[in-house]
Amino acid sequence: MRKILITGGMGQVGSYLVDKFHSHSQVTVLDNLSSRSKYVLPEGVDLVKDDIRSSVAQDLVSDHDIVIHTAAQISVKKSMEDPLFDADNNVFGTLNLLEGARKGDLEKFIYFSSAAVYGNPEYLAVDEKHPVNPMSPYGASKLCGEKYCTMYHDAYGLPTVCIRPFNIYSPRQDPSNPYSGVITKFMERVSQDLPPIIFGDGGQTRDFVSAHDIVNMVMLLSDDRDHNGEVFNVGTGVKTSVIELADMIMDLFDLDMDIEFRDPMQGDIRDSYSDISKAKKVGYRPQIELKRGLKEISDTMFTAD
Ligand SMILES: NC(=O)c1ccc[n+]([C@@H]2O[C@H](COP(=O)([O-])OP(=O)(O)OC[C@H]3O[C@@H](n4cnc5c(N)ncnc54)[C@H](O)[C@@H]3O)[C@@H](O)[C@H]2O)c1
């Protein structure tokens, strides 16, 4: 049985990865529980409550076949407020794990980067050759982690691969977290009979991708041998405006309310969606259309998931 370490395994994406991998692998989760999580680990999965920056983390990595590194400080806003905390978690944490990997004999190290590395798109759809120009400490720290991963591949022969997810959503995003994504925020408002609040005119577009599709890409990469040292976009390739999103969510709850509009947020990117041609070459096919993914959230948001 392959031994798989999932950092951040109590988080939104990490927990779905645990669900997927634990039936056929020996899974260990490394998480410092800095984010609130209602997730209950399946039987047989070990939880190590520690930090990716610790020596415990290094030792754990060196003792596994596959490492899936999702743990991170994930908020753009928080990174703007405290860039040092962001870099310490995301850069030093990643480097610490890579050092553990250098001491071991890993089959694969899968790093979660972010579409935030691209900054304001110069062209659409954004492919992997698009210039990287992060607009926040978060984007910079994610890119730095990515660079370390590809450098460790080139210099030490480590089998690293990086993914750049676009806007991930799922029922497991924490609605009480002030930094949660727009889908979770709209859902929370509409479920309380309150209209969605849009910053700006709502014409800005995003590529919303279900956590289940992200998991499928990770599954493909965990068995892949031909793309070490490379980077992949993971999105849907479909753009949705924020106003369309608000309408879809109100439809789901059978509500028709006037959306509240506020001043645009400083530094908000206007349009973003992915070119996923490269991911398709390794077999990736997004399966969850946005309407279906939103329904999954509304079905589960009032139950203990
Ligand atoms: N959510 C998105 O829209 C999105 C988009 C692009 C990329 N990503 C990336 O995907 C990954 C997973 O995102 P998510 O939405 O599941 O995040 P999440 O916040 O739900 O989960 C992250 C988990 O990591 C843990 N963690 C944080 N810092 C840690 C540390 N120093 N040591 C140990 N554990 C720590 C947290 O407790 C949490 O359980 C992240 O790397 C994020 O940067 C997310």
The ligand as an SDF file (V2000), in Angstrom:
LIG
                    3D

 44 48  0  0  0  0  0  0  0  0999 V2000
   -9.5420   27.8560   -2.1120 N   0  0  0  0  0  0  0  0  0  0  0  0
   -9.2240   28.2940   -3.3340 C   0  0  0  0  0  0  0  0  0  0  0  0
  -10.0340   28.8910   -4.0840 O   0  0  0  0  0  0  0  0  0  0  0  0
   -7.8210   28.0650   -3.8620 C   0  0  0  0  0  0  0  0  0  0  0  0
   -7.4990   28.5230   -5.1550 C   0  0  0  0  0  0  0  0  0  0  0  0
   -6.2050   28.2820   -5.6360 C   0  0  0  0  0  0  0  0  0  0  0  0
   -5.2870   27.6040   -4.8600 C   0  0  0  0  0  0  0  0  0  0  0  0
   -5.6250   27.1810   -3.6180 N   0  0  0  0  0  0  0  0  0  0  0  0
   -4.6260   26.4570   -2.8160 C   0  0  0  0  0  0  0  0  0  0  0  0
   -5.1610   25.1730   -2.5300 O   0  0  0  0  0  0  0  0  0  0  0  0
   -4.7060   24.7280   -1.2600 C   0  0  0  0  0  0  0  0  0  0  0  0
   -5.8720   24.2280   -0.4310 C   0  0  0  0  0  0  0  0  0  0  0  0
   -6.8130   25.2830   -0.2420 O   0  0  0  0  0  0  0  0  0  0  0  0
   -8.0910   25.0800    0.6820 P   0  0  0  0  0  0  0  0  0  0  0  0
   -9.1760   25.9210    0.1090 O   0  0  0  0  0  0  0  0  0  0  0  0
   -8.3270   23.6250    0.9130 O   0  0  0  0  0  0  0  0  0  0  0  0
   -7.5740   25.7450    2.0480 O   0  0  0  0  0  0  0  0  0  0  0  0
   -8.0800   25.5090    3.5570 P   0  0  0  0  0  0  0  0  0  0  0  0
   -7.7510   26.7440    4.3160 O   0  0  0  0  0  0  0  0  0  0  0  0
   -9.4720   24.9920    3.5720 O   0  0  0  0  0  0  0  0  0  0  0  0
   -7.1370   24.3370    4.0590 O   0  0  0  0  0  0  0  0  0  0  0  0
   -5.7950   24.5480    4.4110 C   0  0  0  0  0  0  0  0  0  0  0  0
   -5.4730   23.6310    5.5900 C   0  0  0  0  0  0  0  0  0  0  0  0
   -4.0860   23.8030    5.8900 O   0  0  0  0  0  0  0  0  0  0  0  0
   -3.9260   23.9010    7.3010 C   0  0  0  0  0  0  0  0  0  0  0  0
   -2.7290   24.7120    7.5410 N   0  0  0  0  0  0  0  0  0  0  0  0
   -2.5610   26.0250    7.2580 C   0  0  0  0  0  0  0  0  0  0  0  0
   -1.3250   26.4160    7.6120 N   0  0  0  0  0  0  0  0  0  0  0  0
   -0.6950   25.3140    8.1000 C   0  0  0  0  0  0  0  0  0  0  0  0
    0.5950   25.0700    8.6280 C   0  0  0  0  0  0  0  0  0  0  0  0
    1.4960   26.0590    8.7260 N   0  0  0  0  0  0  0  0  0  0  0  0
    0.9180   23.8190    9.0590 N   0  0  0  0  0  0  0  0  0  0  0  0
    0.0090   22.8230    8.9830 C   0  0  0  0  0  0  0  0  0  0  0  0
   -1.2450   22.9860    8.4970 N   0  0  0  0  0  0  0  0  0  0  0  0
   -1.5880   24.2260    8.0690 C   0  0  0  0  0  0  0  0  0  0  0  0
   -5.2120   24.5440    7.8080 C   0  0  0  0  0  0  0  0  0  0  0  0
   -5.4740   24.2110    9.1670 O   0  0  0  0  0  0  0  0  0  0  0  0
   -6.2620   23.9510    6.8560 C   0  0  0  0  0  0  0  0  0  0  0  0
   -6.8270   22.7550    7.3940 O   0  0  0  0  0  0  0  0  0  0  0  0
   -3.9190   25.8840   -0.6630 C   0  0  0  0  0  0  0  0  0  0  0  0
   -2.5450   25.6320   -0.8490 O   0  0  0  0  0  0  0  0  0  0  0  0
   -4.3520   27.0970   -1.4650 C   0  0  0  0  0  0  0  0  0  0  0  0
   -3.3230   28.0690   -1.5360 O   0  0  0  0  0  0  0  0  0  0  0  0
   -6.8630   27.3890   -3.0940 C   0  0  0  0  0  0  0  0  0  0  0  0
  1  2  1  0
  2  3  2  0
  2  4  1  0
  4  5  1  0
  4 44  2  0
  5  6  2  0
  6  7  1  0
  7  8  2  0
  8  9  1  0
  8 44  1  0
  9 10  1  0
  9 42  1  0
 10 11  1  0
 11 12  1  0
 11 40  1  0
 12 13  1  0
 13 14  1  0
 14 15  2  0
 14 16  1  0
 14 17  1  0
 17 18  1  0
 18 19  2  0
 18 20  1  0
 18 21  1  0
 21 22  1  0
 22 23  1  0
 23 24  1  0
 23 38  1  0
 24 25  1  0
 25 26  1  0
 25 36  1  0
 26 27  1  0
 26 35  1  0
 27 28  2  0
 28 29  1  0
 29 30  1  0
 29 35  2  0
 30 31  1  0
 30 32  2  0
 32 33  1  0
 33 34  2  0
 34 35  1  0
 36 37  1  0
 36 38  1  0
 38 39  1  0
 40 41  1  0
 40 42  1  0
 42 43  1  0
M  CHG  2   8   1  16  -1
M  END
$$$$
